[in-house]
């Protein structure tokens, strides 16, 4: 598997690896550093999806 970096789009921290805090949206997987960031994304995913592009 290729090495990938994952960005937490809520707090904008780079993650070294996949985490358990994952949300699947529009066929993409988004990883978060904590359940708190995951919750924020789920509540306001439209906003964050715009930021990621
Ligand atoms: Zn985070």
mmCIF file of the protein (N, C-alpha, C, O) and its ligand, coordinates in Angstrom:
data_MODEL
# 
_entry.id   MODEL 
# 
loop_
_entity.id 
_entity.type 
_entity.pdbx_number_of_molecules 
1 polymer     1 
2 non-polymer 1 
# 
_entity_poly.entity_id                      1 
_entity_poly.type                           'polypeptide(L)' 
_entity_poly.nstd_linkage                   no 
_entity_poly.nstd_monomer                   no 
_entity_poly.pdbx_seq_one_letter_code       
;(UNK)(UNK)(UNK)(UNK)(UNK)(UNK)(UNK)(UNK)(UNK)(UNK)(UNK)(UNK)(UNK)(UNK)(UNK)(UNK)
(UNK)(UNK)(UNK)(UNK)(UNK)(UNK)(UNK)(UNK)(UNK)(UNK)(UNK)(UNK)(UNK)(UNK)(UNK)(UNK)
(UNK)(UNK)(UNK)(UNK)(UNK)(UNK)(UNK)(UNK)(UNK)(UNK)(UNK)(UNK)(UNK)(UNK)(UNK)(UNK)
(UNK)(UNK)(UNK)(UNK)(UNK)
;
_entity_poly.pdbx_seq_one_letter_code_can   XXXXXXXXXXXXXXXXXXXXXXXXXXXXXXXXXXXXXXXXXXXXXXXXXXXXX 
_entity_poly.pdbx_strand_id                 A 
# 
loop_
_entity_poly_seq.entity_id 
_entity_poly_seq.num 
_entity_poly_seq.mon_id 
_entity_poly_seq.hetero 
1 1  UNK n 
1 2  UNK n 
1 3  UNK n 
1 4  UNK n 
1 5  UNK n 
1 6  UNK n 
1 7  UNK n 
1 8  UNK n 
1 9  UNK n 
1 10 UNK n 
1 11 UNK n 
1 12 UNK n 
1 13 UNK n 
1 14 UNK n 
1 15 UNK n 
1 16 UNK n 
1 17 UNK n 
1 18 UNK n 
1 19 UNK n 
1 20 UNK n 
1 21 UNK n 
1 22 UNK n 
1 23 UNK n 
1 24 UNK n 
1 25 UNK n 
1 26 UNK n 
1 27 UNK n 
1 28 UNK n 
1 29 UNK n 
1 30 UNK n 
1 31 UNK n 
1 32 UNK n 
1 33 UNK n 
1 34 UNK n 
1 35 UNK n 
1 36 UNK n 
1 37 UNK n 
1 38 UNK n 
1 39 UNK n 
1 40 UNK n 
1 41 UNK n 
1 42 UNK n 
1 43 UNK n 
1 44 UNK n 
1 45 UNK n 
1 46 UNK n 
1 47 UNK n 
1 48 UNK n 
1 49 UNK n 
1 50 UNK n 
1 51 UNK n 
1 52 UNK n 
1 53 UNK n 
# 
loop_
_struct_asym.id 
_struct_asym.entity_id 
A 1 
B 2 
# 
loop_
_chem_comp.id 
_chem_comp.type 
_chem_comp.mon_nstd_flag 
UNK 'L-peptide linking' . 
ZN  non-polymer         . 
# 
_pdbx_entity_nonpoly.entity_id   2 
_pdbx_entity_nonpoly.name        ? 
_pdbx_entity_nonpoly.comp_id     ZN 
# 
_pdbx_nonpoly_scheme.asym_id         B 
_pdbx_nonpoly_scheme.entity_id       2 
_pdbx_nonpoly_scheme.mon_id          ZN 
_pdbx_nonpoly_scheme.ndb_seq_num     1 
_pdbx_nonpoly_scheme.pdb_seq_num     101 
_pdbx_nonpoly_scheme.auth_seq_num    101 
_pdbx_nonpoly_scheme.pdb_mon_id      ZN 
_pdbx_nonpoly_scheme.auth_mon_id     ZN 
_pdbx_nonpoly_scheme.pdb_strand_id   A 
_pdbx_nonpoly_scheme.pdb_ins_code    . 
# 
loop_
_atom_site.group_PDB 
_atom_site.id 
_atom_site.type_symbol 
_atom_site.label_atom_id 
_atom_site.label_alt_id 
_atom_site.label_comp_id 
_atom_site.label_asym_id 
_atom_site.label_entity_id 
_atom_site.label_seq_id 
_atom_site.pdbx_PDB_ins_code 
_atom_site.Cartn_x 
_atom_site.Cartn_y 
_atom_site.Cartn_z 
_atom_site.occupancy 
_atom_site.B_iso_or_equiv 
_atom_site.pdbx_formal_charge 
_atom_site.auth_seq_id 
_atom_site.auth_comp_id 
_atom_site.auth_asym_id 
_atom_site.auth_atom_id 
_atom_site.pdbx_PDB_model_num 
ATOM   1   N  N  . UNK A 1 1  ? 0.825   -1.204 0.000  1.00 0.00 ? 1   UNK A N  1 
ATOM   2   C  CA . UNK A 1 1  ? 0.000   0.000  0.000  1.00 0.00 ? 1   UNK A CA 1 
ATOM   3   C  C  . UNK A 1 1  ? 0.862   1.258  0.000  1.00 0.00 ? 1   UNK A C  1 
ATOM   4   O  O  . UNK A 1 1  ? 1.824   1.348  0.763  1.00 0.00 ? 1   UNK A O  1 
ATOM   5   N  N  . UNK A 1 2  ? 0.533   2.216  -0.835 1.00 0.00 ? 2   UNK A N  1 
ATOM   6   C  CA . UNK A 1 2  ? 1.340   3.443  -0.861 1.00 0.00 ? 2   UNK A CA 1 
ATOM   7   C  C  . UNK A 1 2  ? 1.174   4.242  0.430  1.00 0.00 ? 2   UNK A C  1 
ATOM   8   O  O  . UNK A 1 2  ? 0.130   4.192  1.081  1.00 0.00 ? 2   UNK A O  1 
ATOM   9   N  N  . UNK A 1 3  ? 2.201   4.961  0.776  1.00 0.00 ? 3   UNK A N  1 
ATOM   10  C  CA . UNK A 1 3  ? 2.139   5.787  1.977  1.00 0.00 ? 3   UNK A CA 1 
ATOM   11  C  C  . UNK A 1 3  ? 1.341   7.046  1.676  1.00 0.00 ? 3   UNK A C  1 
ATOM   12  O  O  . UNK A 1 3  ? 1.633   7.781  0.733  1.00 0.00 ? 3   UNK A O  1 
ATOM   13  N  N  . UNK A 1 4  ? 0.370   7.263  2.466  1.00 0.00 ? 4   UNK A N  1 
ATOM   14  C  CA . UNK A 1 4  ? -0.483  8.441  2.276  1.00 0.00 ? 4   UNK A CA 1 
ATOM   15  C  C  . UNK A 1 4  ? -0.500  9.260  3.537  1.00 0.00 ? 4   UNK A C  1 
ATOM   16  O  O  . UNK A 1 4  ? -0.307  8.755  4.643  1.00 0.00 ? 4   UNK A O  1 
ATOM   17  N  N  . UNK A 1 5  ? -0.736  10.530 3.341  1.00 0.00 ? 5   UNK A N  1 
ATOM   18  C  CA . UNK A 1 5  ? -0.943  11.361 4.522  1.00 0.00 ? 5   UNK A CA 1 
ATOM   19  C  C  . UNK A 1 5  ? -2.387  11.773 4.555  1.00 0.00 ? 5   UNK A C  1 
ATOM   20  O  O  . UNK A 1 5  ? -3.011  12.019 3.523  1.00 0.00 ? 5   UNK A O  1 
ATOM   21  N  N  . UNK A 1 6  ? -2.896  11.842 5.738  1.00 0.00 ? 6   UNK A N  1 
ATOM   22  C  CA . UNK A 1 6  ? -4.296  12.180 5.899  1.00 0.00 ? 6   UNK A CA 1 
ATOM   23  C  C  . UNK A 1 6  ? -4.410  13.488 6.649  1.00 0.00 ? 6   UNK A C  1 
ATOM   24  O  O  . UNK A 1 6  ? -3.734  13.727 7.650  1.00 0.00 ? 6   UNK A O  1 
ATOM   25  N  N  . UNK A 1 7  ? -5.278  14.314 6.135  1.00 0.00 ? 7   UNK A N  1 
ATOM   26  C  CA . UNK A 1 7  ? -5.450  15.591 6.800  1.00 0.00 ? 7   UNK A CA 1 
ATOM   27  C  C  . UNK A 1 7  ? -6.791  15.642 7.515  1.00 0.00 ? 7   UNK A C  1 
ATOM   28  O  O  . UNK A 1 7  ? -7.847  15.327 6.966  1.00 0.00 ? 7   UNK A O  1 
ATOM   29  N  N  . UNK A 1 8  ? -6.691  16.050 8.750  1.00 0.00 ? 8   UNK A N  1 
ATOM   30  C  CA . UNK A 1 8  ? -7.893  16.323 9.519  1.00 0.00 ? 8   UNK A CA 1 
ATOM   31  C  C  . UNK A 1 8  ? -8.413  17.670 9.033  1.00 0.00 ? 8   UNK A C  1 
ATOM   32  O  O  . UNK A 1 8  ? -7.800  18.704 9.300  1.00 0.00 ? 8   UNK A O  1 
ATOM   33  N  N  . UNK A 1 9  ? -9.532  17.665 8.326  1.00 0.00 ? 9   UNK A N  1 
ATOM   34  C  CA . UNK A 1 9  ? -10.005 18.902 7.707  1.00 0.00 ? 9   UNK A CA 1 
ATOM   35  C  C  . UNK A 1 9  ? -10.664 19.844 8.718  1.00 0.00 ? 9   UNK A C  1 
ATOM   36  O  O  . UNK A 1 9  ? -10.957 20.997 8.400  1.00 0.00 ? 9   UNK A O  1 
ATOM   37  N  N  . UNK A 1 10 ? -10.893 19.354 9.921  1.00 0.00 ? 10  UNK A N  1 
ATOM   38  C  CA . UNK A 1 10 ? -11.502 20.204 10.942 1.00 0.00 ? 10  UNK A CA 1 
ATOM   39  C  C  . UNK A 1 10 ? -10.438 21.058 11.642 1.00 0.00 ? 10  UNK A C  1 
ATOM   40  O  O  . UNK A 1 10 ? -10.539 22.285 11.671 1.00 0.00 ? 10  UNK A O  1 
ATOM   41  N  N  . UNK A 1 11 ? -9.439  20.411 12.194 1.00 0.00 ? 11  UNK A N  1 
ATOM   42  C  CA . UNK A 1 11 ? -8.397  21.180 12.889 1.00 0.00 ? 11  UNK A CA 1 
ATOM   43  C  C  . UNK A 1 11 ? -7.159  21.365 12.016 1.00 0.00 ? 11  UNK A C  1 
ATOM   44  O  O  . UNK A 1 11 ? -6.181  21.985 12.433 1.00 0.00 ? 11  UNK A O  1 
ATOM   45  N  N  . UNK A 1 12 ? -7.211  20.820 10.798 1.00 0.00 ? 12  UNK A N  1 
ATOM   46  C  CA . UNK A 1 12 ? -6.147  20.964 9.801  1.00 0.00 ? 12  UNK A CA 1 
ATOM   47  C  C  . UNK A 1 12 ? -4.798  20.394 10.234 1.00 0.00 ? 12  UNK A C  1 
ATOM   48  O  O  . UNK A 1 12 ? -3.746  20.889 9.829  1.00 0.00 ? 12  UNK A O  1 
ATOM   49  N  N  . UNK A 1 13 ? -4.838  19.390 11.030 1.00 0.00 ? 13  UNK A N  1 
ATOM   50  C  CA . UNK A 1 13 ? -3.631  18.703 11.430 1.00 0.00 ? 13  UNK A CA 1 
ATOM   51  C  C  . UNK A 1 13 ? -3.365  17.571 10.451 1.00 0.00 ? 13  UNK A C  1 
ATOM   52  O  O  . UNK A 1 13 ? -4.299  16.924 9.977  1.00 0.00 ? 13  UNK A O  1 
ATOM   53  N  N  . UNK A 1 14 ? -2.099  17.330 10.147 1.00 0.00 ? 14  UNK A N  1 
ATOM   54  C  CA . UNK A 1 14 ? -1.766  16.181 9.309  1.00 0.00 ? 14  UNK A CA 1 
ATOM   55  C  C  . UNK A 1 14 ? -1.688  14.946 10.177 1.00 0.00 ? 14  UNK A C  1 
ATOM   56  O  O  . UNK A 1 14 ? -1.096  14.962 11.256 1.00 0.00 ? 14  UNK A O  1 
ATOM   57  N  N  . UNK A 1 15 ? -2.285  13.889 9.698  1.00 0.00 ? 15  UNK A N  1 
ATOM   58  C  CA . UNK A 1 15 ? -2.257  12.631 10.430 1.00 0.00 ? 15  UNK A CA 1 
ATOM   59  C  C  . UNK A 1 15 ? -1.278  11.699 9.741  1.00 0.00 ? 15  UNK A C  1 
ATOM   60  O  O  . UNK A 1 15 ? -1.220  11.649 8.512  1.00 0.00 ? 15  UNK A O  1 
ATOM   61  N  N  . UNK A 1 16 ? -0.532  10.985 10.505 1.00 0.00 ? 16  UNK A N  1 
ATOM   62  C  CA . UNK A 1 16 ? 0.464   10.078 9.947  1.00 0.00 ? 16  UNK A CA 1 
ATOM   63  C  C  . UNK A 1 16 ? -0.159  8.807  9.389  1.00 0.00 ? 16  UNK A C  1 
ATOM   64  O  O  . UNK A 1 16 ? 0.396   8.156  8.504  1.00 0.00 ? 16  UNK A O  1 
ATOM   65  N  N  . UNK A 1 17 ? -1.296  8.481  9.915  1.00 0.00 ? 17  UNK A N  1 
ATOM   66  C  CA . UNK A 1 17 ? -1.941  7.253  9.460  1.00 0.00 ? 17  UNK A CA 1 
ATOM   67  C  C  . UNK A 1 17 ? -3.451  7.363  9.649  1.00 0.00 ? 17  UNK A C  1 
ATOM   68  O  O  . UNK A 1 17 ? -3.971  8.303  10.250 1.00 0.00 ? 17  UNK A O  1 
ATOM   69  N  N  . UNK A 1 18 ? -4.115  6.367  9.113  1.00 0.00 ? 18  UNK A N  1 
ATOM   70  C  CA . UNK A 1 18 ? -5.563  6.324  9.306  1.00 0.00 ? 18  UNK A CA 1 
ATOM   71  C  C  . UNK A 1 18 ? -5.877  6.195  10.793 1.00 0.00 ? 18  UNK A C  1 
ATOM   72  O  O  . UNK A 1 18 ? -5.132  5.581  11.557 1.00 0.00 ? 18  UNK A O  1 
ATOM   73  N  N  . UNK A 1 19 ? -6.981  6.782  11.172 1.00 0.00 ? 19  UNK A N  1 
ATOM   74  C  CA . UNK A 1 19 ? -7.393  6.681  12.570 1.00 0.00 ? 19  UNK A CA 1 
ATOM   75  C  C  . UNK A 1 19 ? -8.749  5.975  12.642 1.00 0.00 ? 19  UNK A C  1 
ATOM   76  O  O  . UNK A 1 19 ? -9.370  5.667  11.624 1.00 0.00 ? 19  UNK A O  1 
ATOM   77  N  N  . UNK A 1 20 ? -9.171  5.737  13.844 1.00 0.00 ? 20  UNK A N  1 
ATOM   78  C  CA . UNK A 1 20 ? -10.480 5.102  14.017 1.00 0.00 ? 20  UNK A CA 1 
ATOM   79  C  C  . UNK A 1 20 ? -11.601 6.102  13.790 1.00 0.00 ? 20  UNK A C  1 
ATOM   80  O  O  . UNK A 1 20 ? -12.756 5.733  13.576 1.00 0.00 ? 20  UNK A O  1 
ATOM   81  N  N  . UNK A 1 21 ? -11.236 7.373  13.839 1.00 0.00 ? 21  UNK A N  1 
ATOM   82  C  CA . UNK A 1 21 ? -12.234 8.420  13.668 1.00 0.00 ? 21  UNK A CA 1 
ATOM   83  C  C  . UNK A 1 21 ? -12.386 8.729  12.189 1.00 0.00 ? 21  UNK A C  1 
ATOM   84  O  O  . UNK A 1 21 ? -11.742 9.636  11.662 1.00 0.00 ? 21  UNK A O  1 
ATOM   85  N  N  . UNK A 1 22 ? -13.236 7.973  11.534 1.00 0.00 ? 22  UNK A N  1 
ATOM   86  C  CA . UNK A 1 22 ? -13.360 8.096  10.092 1.00 0.00 ? 22  UNK A CA 1 
ATOM   87  C  C  . UNK A 1 22 ? -14.814 8.307  9.683  1.00 0.00 ? 22  UNK A C  1 
ATOM   88  O  O  . UNK A 1 22 ? -15.735 7.714  10.247 1.00 0.00 ? 22  UNK A O  1 
ATOM   89  N  N  . UNK A 1 23 ? -14.988 9.168  8.687  1.00 0.00 ? 23  UNK A N  1 
ATOM   90  C  CA . UNK A 1 23 ? -16.310 9.405  8.117  1.00 0.00 ? 23  UNK A CA 1 
ATOM   91  C  C  . UNK A 1 23 ? -16.211 9.201  6.619  1.00 0.00 ? 23  UNK A C  1 
ATOM   92  O  O  . UNK A 1 23 ? -15.283 9.694  5.978  1.00 0.00 ? 23  UNK A O  1 
ATOM   93  N  N  . UNK A 1 24 ? -17.171 8.470  6.059  1.00 0.00 ? 24  UNK A N  1 
ATOM   94  C  CA . UNK A 1 24 ? -17.208 8.318  4.610  1.00 0.00 ? 24  UNK A CA 1 
ATOM   95  C  C  . UNK A 1 24 ? -18.250 9.253  4.040  1.00 0.00 ? 24  UNK A C  1 
ATOM   96  O  O  . UNK A 1 24 ? -19.418 9.234  4.427  1.00 0.00 ? 24  UNK A O  1 
ATOM   97  N  N  . UNK A 1 25 ? -17.795 10.069 3.110  1.00 0.00 ? 25  UNK A N  1 
ATOM   98  C  CA . UNK A 1 25 ? -18.668 11.053 2.489  1.00 0.00 ? 25  UNK A CA 1 
ATOM   99  C  C  . UNK A 1 25 ? -18.377 11.110 1.000  1.00 0.00 ? 25  UNK A C  1 
ATOM   100 O  O  . UNK A 1 25 ? -17.224 11.246 0.589  1.00 0.00 ? 25  UNK A O  1 
ATOM   101 N  N  . UNK A 1 26 ? -19.434 11.006 0.186  1.00 0.00 ? 26  UNK A N  1 
ATOM   102 C  CA . UNK A 1 26 ? -19.282 11.108 -1.260 1.00 0.00 ? 26  UNK A CA 1 
ATOM   103 C  C  . UNK A 1 26 ? -18.158 10.227 -1.791 1.00 0.00 ? 26  UNK A C  1 
ATOM   104 O  O  . UNK A 1 26 ? -17.390 10.631 -2.665 1.00 0.00 ? 26  UNK A O  1 
ATOM   105 N  N  . UNK A 1 27 ? -18.079 9.032  -1.255 1.00 0.00 ? 27  UNK A N  1 
ATOM   106 C  CA . UNK A 1 27 ? -17.099 8.077  -1.735 1.00 0.00 ? 27  UNK A CA 1 
ATOM   107 C  C  . UNK A 1 27 ? -15.675 8.307  -1.269 1.00 0.00 ? 27  UNK A C  1 
ATOM   108 O  O  . UNK A 1 27 ? -14.757 7.596  -1.677 1.00 0.00 ? 27  UNK A O  1 
ATOM   109 N  N  . UNK A 1 28 ? -15.497 9.286  -0.426 1.00 0.00 ? 28  UNK A N  1 
ATOM   110 C  CA . UNK A 1 28 ? -14.168 9.563  0.113  1.00 0.00 ? 28  UNK A CA 1 
ATOM   111 C  C  . UNK A 1 28 ? -14.167 9.304  1.599  1.00 0.00 ? 28  UNK A C  1 
ATOM   112 O  O  . UNK A 1 28 ? -15.194 9.380  2.274  1.00 0.00 ? 28  UNK A O  1 
ATOM   113 N  N  . UNK A 1 29 ? -12.977 8.993  2.088  1.00 0.00 ? 29  UNK A N  1 
ATOM   114 C  CA . UNK A 1 29 ? -12.844 8.774  3.522  1.00 0.00 ? 29  UNK A CA 1 
ATOM   115 C  C  . UNK A 1 29 ? -12.118 9.949  4.143  1.00 0.00 ? 29  UNK A C  1 
ATOM   116 O  O  . UNK A 1 29 ? -11.091 10.412 3.646  1.00 0.00 ? 29  UNK A O  1 
ATOM   117 N  N  . UNK A 1 30 ? -12.675 10.410 5.231  1.00 0.00 ? 30  UNK A N  1 
ATOM   118 C  CA . UNK A 1 30 ? -12.053 11.507 5.949  1.00 0.00 ? 30  UNK A CA 1 
ATOM   119 C  C  . UNK A 1 30 ? -11.678 11.031 7.344  1.00 0.00 ? 30  UNK A C  1 
ATOM   120 O  O  . UNK A 1 30 ? -12.482 10.451 8.073  1.00 0.00 ? 30  UNK A O  1 
ATOM   121 N  N  . UNK A 1 31 ? -10.428 11.300 7.684  1.00 0.00 ? 31  UNK A N  1 
ATOM   122 C  CA . UNK A 1 31 ? -9.934  10.855 8.982  1.00 0.00 ? 31  UNK A CA 1 
ATOM   123 C  C  . UNK A 1 31 ? -9.736  12.036 9.919  1.00 0.00 ? 31  UNK A C  1 
ATOM   124 O  O  . UNK A 1 31 ? -9.374  13.135 9.498  1.00 0.00 ? 31  UNK A O  1 
ATOM   125 N  N  . UNK A 1 32 ? -9.979  11.787 11.185 1.00 0.00 ? 32  UNK A N  1 
ATOM   126 C  CA . UNK A 1 32 ? -9.874  12.847 12.178 1.00 0.00 ? 32  UNK A CA 1 
ATOM   127 C  C  . UNK A 1 32 ? -9.039  12.407 13.359 1.00 0.00 ? 32  UNK A C  1 
ATOM   128 O  O  . UNK A 1 32 ? -8.966  11.228 13.704 1.00 0.00 ? 32  UNK A O  1 
ATOM   129 N  N  . UNK A 1 33 ? -8.407  13.408 13.970 1.00 0.00 ? 33  UNK A N  1 
ATOM   130 C  CA . UNK A 1 33 ? -7.492  13.107 15.076 1.00 0.00 ? 33  UNK A CA 1 
ATOM   131 C  C  . UNK A 1 33 ? -8.242  12.663 16.319 1.00 0.00 ? 33  UNK A C  1 
ATOM   132 O  O  . UNK A 1 33 ? -7.696  11.961 17.170 1.00 0.00 ? 33  UNK A O  1 
ATOM   133 N  N  . UNK A 1 34 ? -9.512  13.083 16.416 1.00 0.00 ? 34  UNK A N  1 
ATOM   134 C  CA . UNK A 1 34 ? -10.259 12.768 17.633 1.00 0.00 ? 34  UNK A CA 1 
ATOM   135 C  C  . UNK A 1 34 ? -11.747 12.648 17.322 1.00 0.00 ? 34  UNK A C  1 
ATOM   136 O  O  . UNK A 1 34 ? -12.217 13.127 16.290 1.00 0.00 ? 34  UNK A O  1 
ATOM   137 N  N  . UNK A 1 35 ? -12.474 12.012 18.216 1.00 0.00 ? 35  UNK A N  1 
ATOM   138 C  CA . UNK A 1 35 ? -13.934 11.926 18.015 1.00 0.00 ? 35  UNK A CA 1 
ATOM   139 C  C  . UNK A 1 35 ? -14.573 13.310 17.974 1.00 0.00 ? 35  UNK A C  1 
ATOM   140 O  O  . UNK A 1 35 ? -15.597 13.499 17.317 1.00 0.00 ? 35  UNK A O  1 
ATOM   141 N  N  . UNK A 1 36 ? -13.984 14.271 18.663 1.00 0.00 ? 36  UNK A N  1 
ATOM   142 C  CA . UNK A 1 36 ? -14.536 15.625 18.678 1.00 0.00 ? 36  UNK A CA 1 
ATOM   143 C  C  . UNK A 1 36 ? -14.498 16.237 17.282 1.00 0.00 ? 36  UNK A C  1 
ATOM   144 O  O  . UNK A 1 36 ? -15.473 16.850 16.846 1.00 0.00 ? 36  UNK A O  1 
ATOM   145 N  N  . UNK A 1 37 ? -13.385 16.075 16.583 1.00 0.00 ? 37  UNK A N  1 
ATOM   146 C  CA . UNK A 1 37 ? -13.265 16.603 15.222 1.00 0.00 ? 37  UNK A CA 1 
ATOM   147 C  C  . UNK A 1 37 ? -14.222 15.868 14.293 1.00 0.00 ? 37  UNK A C  1 
ATOM   148 O  O  . UNK A 1 37 ? -14.838 16.478 13.419 1.00 0.00 ? 37  UNK A O  1 
ATOM   149 N  N  . UNK A 1 38 ? -14.341 14.590 14.480 1.00 0.00 ? 38  UNK A N  1 
ATOM   150 C  CA . UNK A 1 38 ? -15.252 13.797 13.670 1.00 0.00 ? 38  UNK A CA 1 
ATOM   151 C  C  . UNK A 1 38 ? -16.685 14.304 13.826 1.00 0.00 ? 38  UNK A C  1 
ATOM   152 O  O  . UNK A 1 38 ? -17.414 14.436 12.843 1.00 0.00 ? 38  UNK A O  1 
ATOM   153 N  N  . UNK A 1 39 ? -17.074 14.581 15.048 1.00 0.00 ? 39  UNK A N  1 
ATOM   154 C  CA . UNK A 1 39 ? -18.420 15.086 15.315 1.00 0.00 ? 39  UNK A CA 1 
ATOM   155 C  C  . UNK A 1 39 ? -18.656 16.427 14.642 1.00 0.00 ? 39  UNK A C  1 
ATOM   156 O  O  . UNK A 1 39 ? -19.713 16.667 14.059 1.00 0.00 ? 39  UNK A O  1 
ATOM   157 N  N  . UNK A 1 40 ? -17.666 17.289 14.732 1.00 0.00 ? 40  UNK A N  1 
ATOM   158 C  CA . UNK A 1 40 ? -17.793 18.604 14.099 1.00 0.00 ? 40  UNK A CA 1 
ATOM   159 C  C  . UNK A 1 40 ? -18.008 18.445 12.602 1.00 0.00 ? 40  UNK A C  1 
ATOM   160 O  O  . UNK A 1 40 ? -18.839 19.130 12.005 1.00 0.00 ? 40  UNK A O  1 
ATOM   161 N  N  . UNK A 1 41 ? -17.254 17.542 12.007 1.00 0.00 ? 41  UNK A N  1 
ATOM   162 C  CA . UNK A 1 41 ? -17.374 17.314 10.573 1.00 0.00 ? 41  UNK A CA 1 
ATOM   163 C  C  . UNK A 1 41 ? -18.764 16.791 10.226 1.00 0.00 ? 41  UNK A C  1 
ATOM   164 O  O  . UNK A 1 41 ? -19.373 17.226 9.249  1.00 0.00 ? 41  UNK A O  1 
ATOM   165 N  N  . UNK A 1 42 ? -19.249 15.877 11.016 1.00 0.00 ? 42  UNK A N  1 
ATOM   166 C  CA . UNK A 1 42 ? -20.567 15.302 10.736 1.00 0.00 ? 42  UNK A CA 1 
ATOM   167 C  C  . UNK A 1 42 ? -21.678 16.337 10.864 1.00 0.00 ? 42  UNK A C  1 
ATOM   168 O  O  . UNK A 1 42 ? -22.663 16.302 10.126 1.00 0.00 ? 42  UNK A O  1 
ATOM   169 N  N  . UNK A 1 43 ? -21.508 17.256 11.806 1.00 0.00 ? 43  UNK A N  1 
ATOM   170 C  CA . UNK A 1 43 ? -22.511 18.293 12.005 1.00 0.00 ? 43  UNK A CA 1 
ATOM   171 C  C  . UNK A 1 43 ? -22.484 19.322 10.889 1.00 0.00 ? 43  UNK A C  1 
ATOM   172 O  O  . UNK A 1 43 ? -23.516 19.883 10.521 1.00 0.00 ? 43  UNK A O  1 
ATOM   173 N  N  . UNK A 1 44 ? -21.312 19.562 10.362 1.00 0.00 ? 44  UNK A N  1 
ATOM   174 C  CA . UNK A 1 44 ? -21.135 20.683 9.447  1.00 0.00 ? 44  UNK A CA 1 
ATOM   175 C  C  . UNK A 1 44 ? -20.347 20.257 8.209  1.00 0.00 ? 44  UNK A C  1 
ATOM   176 O  O  . UNK A 1 44 ? -19.482 20.987 7.727  1.00 0.00 ? 44  UNK A O  1 
ATOM   177 N  N  . UNK A 1 45 ? -20.661 19.068 7.706  1.00 0.00 ? 45  UNK A N  1 
ATOM   178 C  CA . UNK A 1 45 ? -19.833 18.493 6.655  1.00 0.00 ? 45  UNK A CA 1 
ATOM   179 C  C  . UNK A 1 45 ? -19.835 19.316 5.366  1.00 0.00 ? 45  UNK A C  1 
ATOM   180 O  O  . UNK A 1 45 ? -18.833 19.348 4.651  1.00 0.00 ? 45  UNK A O  1 
ATOM   181 N  N  . UNK A 1 46 ? -20.953 19.980 5.065  1.00 0.00 ? 46  UNK A N  1 
ATOM   182 C  CA . UNK A 1 46 ? -21.016 20.809 3.846  1.00 0.00 ? 46  UNK A CA 1 
ATOM   183 C  C  . UNK A 1 46 ? -19.898 21.850 3.846  1.00 0.00 ? 46  UNK A C  1 
ATOM   184 O  O  . UNK A 1 46 ? -19.188 22.038 2.858  1.00 0.00 ? 46  UNK A O  1 
ATOM   185 N  N  . UNK A 1 47 ? -19.773 22.506 4.975  1.00 0.00 ? 47  UNK A N  1 
ATOM   186 C  CA . UNK A 1 47 ? -18.770 23.562 5.116  1.00 0.00 ? 47  UNK A CA 1 
ATOM   187 C  C  . UNK A 1 47 ? -17.364 22.999 4.929  1.00 0.00 ? 47  UNK A C  1 
ATOM   188 O  O  . UNK A 1 47 ? -16.546 23.571 4.208  1.00 0.00 ? 47  UNK A O  1 
ATOM   189 N  N  . UNK A 1 48 ? -17.091 21.870 5.588  1.00 0.00 ? 48  UNK A N  1 
ATOM   190 C  CA . UNK A 1 48 ? -15.747 21.319 5.522  1.00 0.00 ? 48  UNK A CA 1 
ATOM   191 C  C  . UNK A 1 48 ? -15.450 20.728 4.156  1.00 0.00 ? 48  UNK A C  1 
ATOM   192 O  O  . UNK A 1 48 ? -14.310 20.778 3.696  1.00 0.00 ? 48  UNK A O  1 
ATOM   193 N  N  . UNK A 1 49 ? -16.455 20.172 3.503  1.00 0.00 ? 49  UNK A N  1 
ATOM   194 C  CA . UNK A 1 49 ? -16.232 19.619 2.163  1.00 0.00 ? 49  UNK A CA 1 
ATOM   195 C  C  . UNK A 1 49 ? -15.850 20.718 1.185  1.00 0.00 ? 49  UNK A C  1 
ATOM   196 O  O  . UNK A 1 49 ? -15.061 20.493 0.267  1.00 0.00 ? 49  UNK A O  1 
ATOM   197 N  N  . UNK A 1 50 ? -16.409 21.907 1.381  1.00 0.00 ? 50  UNK A N  1 
ATOM   198 C  CA . UNK A 1 50 ? -16.052 23.027 0.529  1.00 0.00 ? 50  UNK A CA 1 
ATOM   199 C  C  . UNK A 1 50 ? -14.592 23.421 0.722  1.00 0.00 ? 50  UNK A C  1 
ATOM   200 O  O  . UNK A 1 50 ? -13.897 23.782 -0.228 1.00 0.00 ? 50  UNK A O  1 
ATOM   201 N  N  . UNK A 1 51 ? -14.149 23.344 1.956  1.00 0.00 ? 51  UNK A N  1 
ATOM   202 C  CA . UNK A 1 51 ? -12.770 23.696 2.258  1.00 0.00 ? 51  UNK A CA 1 
ATOM   203 C  C  . UNK A 1 51 ? -11.789 22.720 1.613  1.00 0.00 ? 51  UNK A C  1 
ATOM   204 O  O  . UNK A 1 51 ? -10.718 23.115 1.153  1.00 0.00 ? 51  UNK A O  1 
ATOM   205 N  N  . UNK A 1 52 ? -12.161 21.456 1.585  1.00 0.00 ? 52  UNK A N  1 
ATOM   206 C  CA . UNK A 1 52 ? -11.254 20.452 1.004  1.00 0.00 ? 52  UNK A CA 1 
ATOM   207 C  C  . UNK A 1 52 ? -11.278 20.510 -0.518 1.00 0.00 ? 52  UNK A C  1 
ATOM   208 O  O  . UNK A 1 52 ? -10.277 20.235 -1.179 1.00 0.00 ? 52  UNK A O  1 
ATOM   209 N  N  . UNK A 1 53 ? -12.429 20.870 -1.060 1.00 0.00 ? 53  UNK A N  1 
ATOM   210 C  CA . UNK A 1 53 ? -12.554 20.958 -2.516 1.00 0.00 ? 53  UNK A CA 1 
ATOM   211 C  C  . UNK A 1 53 ? -12.935 19.636 -3.138 1.00 0.00 ? 53  UNK A C  1 
ATOM   212 O  O  . UNK A 1 53 ? -13.079 19.546 -4.357 1.00 0.00 ? 53  UNK A O  1 
HETATM 213 ZN ZN . ZN  B 2 .  ? -8.613  17.189 14.648 1.00 0.00 ? 101 ZN  A ZN 1 
# 
